[in-house]
Amino acid sequence: MIFPTVHLNGSSAETLANDYTTALEALRAAQGALATTAPNARDYYVQDAGAFDRARHEHLRRVEALQDVALQVGMLLENVLDQTAARRARGRR
C-alpha cells in the first residue's frame, strides 16, 4: 500500500486525517446498512434449489469487499497519525 507523505507542500496532516476519518465512518455506516440486506431463504425458495446459496455467497463477497476497503482506509489513517506523532516527537508540527 502506498501511503501519503505528510509535508509542507502537500495536504495537511489534519486534512488527511479528517478525510480518512470521514471515509472510514461512511464505510462503517455502509457496512451496517449492508448487513441488513443479508439474503433471507424465504426470498429465494421459489427459484432453483441453489439460488439462496448463490445469493448468500454474493452477499458475503460484498461484505468482504467493504471490509477490505475499510481496512485499507484505516491503515491510511493510522499511517497519517503515526507520521504526525513522529513529527511532534521531533519537535515539528
Secondary structure, 3 states (H helix, E strand, C coil): CCCCCCCCCCCCHHHHHHHHHHHHHHHHHHHHHHHCCCCCHHHCCCCCCCHHHHHHHHHHHHHHHHHHHHHHHHHHHHHHHHHHHHHHHCCCC
